[in-house]
Amino acid sequence: MRGLERRLVADGEIAYHQLVVRSLRSAGRDLHLLLDPLRLAASVPQAWLLMGRLRPAALFTTGGYLAVPLVMAARGRGIPTLVWEGNVIPGRATAAVGRMATRVAVSFPPTVDAFGDRAFLSGTPIRSFAHVDREVARASFGVGPADRLLLVFGGSQAVARITAALEASLERLLDDWHVLHLAGEAGMAEARALQARLPEPVRDRYQPIGFLTDRMADALVAADLVVGRAGSSTCAEVAAVGVASILVPYPHAAAHQRANAAWLADRGAAVLVADDELDAPRLLAEARALRDDTVRAAMADAARRLGRPDAARRVADELLALAEGRPPSMAGRAG
């Protein structure tokens, strides 16, 4: 059993086919540096045989290194392909795959230029928020009508900087905010200890939770301000909901997240804080500036104008058009 995808379909209801190619997890000089090109080469005929056996009407992929043999095989067999790119700056593998694909769906307008006429603007497919009532959601987290809720994404090594800044500033933040902290399973023991150390009058204003799973939509709709990384899904969801955000891009991975956050921040839809600039004083300063309802509402409105809550439908419509041999469902470069 390798990878999240395999675990998700382990019950056998969905057929699972695994290529020998593996994800590139590091650029370290180890045995895999030699084996990965061999795995990639071996995966091309494997994908060719798989495409021949399954004969799909169309192929959809989110790109990346693992998509290379599949798109190559599909192109060789005349199977139309749709690639989705979620970041402003495409990864190198996705850029290469996109040049072989029939169509490319992108999440941000600037990305259209990277793929030319085969690209269209779809947005990022996200969960639906249409069913969530804000007041009901806020009540479920113990937040009153006059309270302000700060939602903080934490709980992994990738957000250690955010967690550290939150812990160092928490008592002062609680003067202005209720804080809902997604601490992750590994971070819950430390978060509960932090909660126990808080003064009694503000202790209940801090709510650490390991994972929200099905309640994540409720948390986003209930929030008045979000602090988190700037992955494609996070950017798309804060925009779709129309909520102010402080985005702290993950500093690695070719600075993809910084470009995502900058696109929102340049349009007044978010505040961008570099990872190495985030500490307790900076978090306090930004949160206090956004305590002003008028300032926060303007940012939320700007975010909402950029939102594309219908992205999943746009991608699905285009994929069906390819599968049925119809003209493109979405316009080309204009989206």
C-alpha positions as CSV (number, residue, x, y, z in Angstrom):
1,M,0.0,0.0,0.0
2,R,1.7,3.2,-1.1
3,G,0.3,6.7,-1.1
4,L,-2.9,8.3,0.0
5,E,-4.6,7.5,-3.3
6,R,-4.2,3.7,-2.6
7,R,-5.6,4.0,0.9
8,L,-8.6,6.0,-0.3
9,V,-9.7,3.2,-2.7
10,A,-8.5,0.3,-0.6
11,D,-12.1,-1.0,-0.1
12,G,-12.0,-2.1,-3.8
13,E,-15.0,-0.1,-4.9
14,I,-12.7,1.9,-7.3
15,A,-10.1,0.1,-9.4
16,Y,-6.6,1.2,-8.6
17,H,-3.6,0.9,-11.0
18,Q,-0.1,1.8,-9.8
19,L,2.8,2.7,-12.0
20,V,6.4,2.1,-10.9
21,V,7.2,5.8,-11.1
22,R,7.2,7.5,-7.6
23,S,6.9,11.0,-6.3
24,L,10.1,13.1,-6.2
25,R,10.3,13.8,-2.5
26,S,13.7,15.4,-2.3
27,A,16.6,16.4,-4.4
28,G,19.1,14.6,-2.2
29,R,22.0,12.7,-3.6
30,D,20.9,9.1,-2.9
31,L,20.1,5.9,-4.7
32,H,16.7,7.3,-5.8
33,L,18.5,10.0,-7.8
34,L,19.7,7.2,-10.1
35,L,16.6,5.0,-9.9
36,D,13.9,7.7,-10.5
37,P,14.8,8.2,-14.2
38,L,14.7,4.4,-14.7
39,R,11.3,4.2,-13.0
40,L,10.0,7.0,-15.2
41,A,11.2,5.3,-18.3
42,A,9.7,2.0,-17.2
43,S,6.4,3.7,-16.5
44,V,5.9,4.9,-20.0
45,P,5.3,1.5,-21.6
46,Q,3.3,0.5,-18.4
47,A,1.0,3.5,-18.9
48,W,0.8,2.7,-22.6
49,L,-0.5,-0.8,-21.9
50,L,-2.8,0.5,-19.2
51,M,-4.4,3.1,-21.6
52,G,-4.8,0.4,-24.2
53,R,-6.5,-1.9,-21.8
54,L,-8.8,0.7,-20.2
55,R,-9.5,2.8,-23.3
56,P,-10.6,5.9,-21.3
57,A,-12.6,8.5,-23.2
58,A,-10.5,11.2,-21.6
59,L,-7.7,11.5,-19.0
60,F,-7.7,14.1,-16.2
61,T,-4.6,14.8,-14.1
62,T,-3.4,17.4,-11.7
63,G,0.0,17.3,-13.4
64,G,3.3,16.9,-11.7
65,Y,6.1,14.3,-12.3
66,L,3.7,11.3,-11.9
67,A,1.6,12.5,-14.7
68,V,4.4,12.5,-17.3
69,P,4.1,8.8,-18.4
70,L,0.3,8.9,-18.4
71,V,0.0,12.0,-20.5
72,M,2.6,10.7,-22.9
73,A,0.8,7.4,-23.3
74,A,-2.6,9.0,-23.7
75,R,-1.3,11.4,-26.4
76,G,0.3,8.4,-28.2
77,R,-3.0,6.6,-28.2
78,G,-5.0,9.7,-29.2
79,I,-6.8,10.0,-25.9
80,P,-7.6,13.7,-25.0
81,T,-6.1,14.9,-21.8
82,L,-7.0,17.7,-19.3
83,V,-4.4,18.9,-16.9
84,W,-5.2,21.1,-13.9
85,E,-2.6,23.6,-12.5
86,G,-3.5,25.1,-9.2
87,N,-0.6,27.6,-8.6
88,V,0.2,30.9,-10.3
89,I,3.6,29.5,-11.2
90,P,3.4,26.0,-12.8
91,G,5.9,23.4,-11.6
92,R,8.4,22.3,-14.1
93,A,6.8,18.9,-14.5
94,T,3.3,20.3,-14.9
95,A,4.6,22.9,-17.4
96,A,6.1,20.0,-19.5
97,V,2.9,17.9,-19.2
98,G,0.8,20.9,-20.1
99,R,2.6,21.2,-23.4
100,M,1.5,17.7,-24.3
101,A,-2.1,18.0,-23.0
102,T,-5.2,18.7,-25.0
103,R,-6.4,21.3,-22.5
104,V,-5.1,22.9,-19.4
105,A,-7.3,24.3,-16.6
106,V,-5.7,26.9,-14.4
107,S,-6.6,28.6,-11.1
108,F,-5.1,32.0,-11.6
109,P,-5.4,34.4,-14.6
110,P,-1.6,35.0,-15.0
111,T,-1.1,31.2,-15.4
112,V,-3.1,31.2,-18.7
113,D,-0.1,32.7,-20.5
114,A,2.2,29.8,-19.5
115,F,0.1,27.4,-21.6
116,G,-1.2,29.5,-24.4
117,D,-4.4,28.9,-26.3
118,R,-5.0,25.4,-24.8
119,A,-5.4,27.0,-21.3
120,F,-8.7,28.2,-19.8
121,L,-9.4,29.8,-16.4
122,S,-11.3,27.3,-14.2
123,G,-10.3,28.2,-10.6
124,T,-9.6,25.6,-8.0
125,P,-12.2,22.9,-7.3
126,I,-13.2,23.2,-3.7
127,R,-15.9,22.0,-1.3
128,S,-19.3,23.7,-1.4
129,F,-20.2,26.3,1.1
130,A,-23.8,26.9,-0.2
131,H,-25.3,24.8,2.6
132,V,-23.5,26.5,5.5
133,D,-25.4,29.1,7.6
134,R,-23.0,31.5,9.2
135,E,-24.8,32.1,12.4
136,V,-25.4,28.4,13.0
137,A,-21.8,27.6,12.2
138,R,-20.6,30.3,14.6
139,A,-22.9,29.0,17.4
140,S,-21.5,25.5,16.8
141,F,-18.0,26.8,17.8
142,G,-19.3,28.8,20.7
143,V,-18.9,32.2,19.1
144,G,-21.5,34.9,19.8
145,P,-22.9,37.4,17.4
146,A,-20.6,40.2,18.7
147,D,-17.5,38.1,18.9
148,R,-14.7,37.9,16.3
149,L,-13.4,34.5,15.3
150,L,-9.8,34.0,14.2
151,L,-9.2,30.6,12.4
152,V,-5.6,29.5,12.5
153,F,-4.3,26.6,10.3
154,G,-1.5,24.9,12.3
155,G,-0.5,21.4,13.2
156,S,2.4,20.3,11.0
157,Q,6.1,21.0,10.4
158,A,5.0,23.0,7.3
159,V,3.3,25.5,9.6
160,A,5.6,25.5,12.6
161,R,6.3,29.2,12.2
162,I,2.6,30.0,12.4
163,T,2.2,27.8,15.5
164,A,5.1,29.4,17.2
165,A,3.9,32.9,16.5
166,L,0.4,32.0,17.7
167,E,1.6,30.4,21.0
168,A,3.8,33.5,21.8
169,S,1.0,36.0,21.2
170,L,-2.1,34.0,22.2
171,E,-3.0,35.6,25.5
172,R,-2.9,39.1,23.9
173,L,-4.8,37.9,20.8
174,L,-7.6,36.6,23.0
175,D,-8.3,40.1,24.2
176,D,-9.8,40.8,20.7
177,W,-10.5,37.4,19.2
178,H,-11.9,33.9,19.8
179,V,-9.2,31.6,18.4
180,L,-10.0,28.3,16.7
181,H,-6.7,26.6,16.2
182,L,-6.4,23.6,13.9
183,A,-3.5,22.0,15.8
184,G,-3.3,18.6,14.1
185,E,-3.2,15.3,15.9
186,A,0.5,15.6,16.8
187,G,0.0,19.1,18.1
188,M,-3.0,18.6,20.4
189,A,-1.1,17.7,23.6
190,E,1.0,20.9,23.3
191,A,-2.2,22.9,22.4
192,R,-4.1,21.6,25.4
193,A,-1.2,22.4,27.7
194,L,-1.1,25.9,26.3
195,Q,-4.8,26.2,26.9
196,A,-4.4,25.1,30.5
197,R,-1.8,27.8,31.2
198,L,-4.1,30.6,30.0
199,P,-5.8,32.8,32.6
200,E,-9.2,31.6,33.5
201,P,-11.1,34.7,32.0
202,V,-9.8,34.0,28.5
203,R,-9.2,30.2,28.5
204,D,-12.5,29.4,26.8
205,R,-11.8,31.8,24.0
206,Y,-9.1,29.5,22.7
207,Q,-10.3,26.3,21.1
208,P,-7.7,23.8,19.8
209,I,-8.9,21.1,17.5
210,G,-6.9,18.3,15.9
211,F,-8.8,18.0,12.6
212,L,-12.2,19.4,11.4
213,T,-12.8,17.1,8.4
214,D,-16.5,17.5,7.7
215,R,-16.7,20.8,9.7
216,M,-14.0,22.7,7.8
217,A,-16.7,24.4,5.7
218,D,-18.4,25.5,8.9
219,A,-15.1,26.9,10.3
220,L,-14.3,28.9,7.2
221,V,-17.8,30.4,7.0
222,A,-17.9,31.2,10.7
223,A,-14.4,32.9,10.7
224,D,-13.9,36.6,10.6
225,L,-10.1,36.2,9.8
226,V,-8.0,33.3,8.7
227,V,-4.3,32.7,9.2
228,G,-2.6,30.0,7.2
229,R,-0.4,29.0,4.3
230,A,-1.1,29.9,0.7
231,G,-1.8,26.7,-1.1
232,S,-4.2,26.8,-4.1
233,S,-7.1,25.3,-2.1
234,T,-6.7,27.7,0.8
235,C,-6.5,30.7,-1.5
236,A,-9.6,29.5,-3.4
237,E,-11.6,28.8,-0.3
238,V,-11.0,32.1,1.5
239,A,-12.0,33.8,-1.8
240,A,-15.1,31.7,-2.3
241,V,-16.2,32.3,1.3
242,G,-15.2,36.0,1.2
243,V,-13.2,36.1,4.4
244,A,-10.1,38.3,5.2
245,S,-6.9,36.4,5.6
246,I,-3.3,36.6,6.6
247,L,-1.3,34.3,4.3
248,V,2.1,33.1,5.3
249,P,3.5,31.2,2.2
250,Y,5.5,28.1,2.6
251,P,9.0,29.3,1.8
252,H,10.1,26.3,-0.2
253,A,8.8,24.4,-3.2
254,A,10.0,27.0,-5.8
255,A,8.0,29.8,-4.0
256,H,4.7,28.7,-5.6
257,Q,2.8,29.8,-2.5
258,R,4.3,33.2,-2.4
259,A,3.1,33.9,-5.9
260,N,-0.4,32.7,-5.0
261,A,-0.5,34.9,-1.9
262,A,0.9,37.9,-3.8
263,W,-1.8,37.7,-6.4
264,L,-4.5,38.0,-3.7
265,A,-2.6,40.6,-1.7
266,D,-2.0,42.8,-4.7
267,R,-5.7,43.0,-5.1
268,G,-6.5,43.9,-1.5
269,A,-7.9,40.4,-0.9
270,A,-5.3,39.2,1.7
271,V,-2.3,40.3,3.7
272,L,1.0,38.5,2.8
273,V,3.5,37.9,5.5
274,A,6.8,36.2,4.6
275,D,7.5,33.1,6.6
276,D,10.8,34.5,8.0
277,E,8.9,37.8,9.0
278,L,6.2,36.1,11.0
279,D,6.6,36.3,14.8
280,A,4.4,37.2,17.7
281,P,4.6,41.0,17.3
282,R,3.9,40.8,13.6
283,L,1.0,38.5,14.0
284,L,-0.5,40.7,16.8
285,A,0.0,43.8,14.6
286,E,-1.7,42.3,11.6
287,A,-4.6,40.9,13.6
288,R,-5.1,44.1,15.4
289,A,-5.2,46.1,12.2
290,L,-7.9,43.6,10.9
291,R,-9.9,43.9,14.1
292,D,-11.4,47.0,12.4
293,D,-14.7,45.8,10.9
294,T,-14.5,48.2,8.0
295,V,-11.0,47.3,7.0
296,R,-11.7,43.6,7.3
297,A,-15.0,43.9,5.3
298,A,-13.2,45.6,2.5
299,M,-10.6,42.8,2.3
300,A,-13.4,40.2,2.5
301,D,-15.3,41.8,-0.4
302,A,-12.1,42.0,-2.5
303,A,-11.5,38.3,-1.8
304,R,-15.1,37.4,-2.7
305,R,-14.8,39.2,-6.1
306,L,-11.9,36.9,-7.0
307,G,-13.7,33.7,-5.9
308,R,-14.6,31.0,-8.3
309,P,-16.9,28.6,-6.3
310,D,-18.0,27.0,-9.6
311,A,-14.5,25.7,-10.5
312,A,-15.4,22.0,-10.1
313,R,-18.3,22.4,-12.5
314,R,-16.0,24.2,-15.0
315,V,-13.4,21.4,-14.9
316,A,-16.1,18.7,-15.1
317,D,-17.8,20.3,-18.1
318,E,-14.5,20.6,-20.0
319,L,-13.6,17.0,-19.2
320,L,-17.0,15.8,-20.5
321,A,-16.6,17.9,-23.6
322,L,-13.3,16.2,-24.3
323,A,-14.6,12.7,-23.6
324,E,-17.6,13.2,-25.9
325,G,-15.6,14.8,-28.7
326,R,-17.4,18.1,-28.4
327,P,-15.9,21.6,-28.9
328,P,-14.3,23.0,-25.7
329,S,-16.9,23.8,-23.1
330,M,-14.8,26.7,-21.8
331,A,-13.4,29.5,-23.9
332,G,-9.6,29.5,-24.5
333,R,-7.3,32.1,-23.0
334,A,-10.1,34.3,-21.7
335,G,-11.6,31.5,-19.6
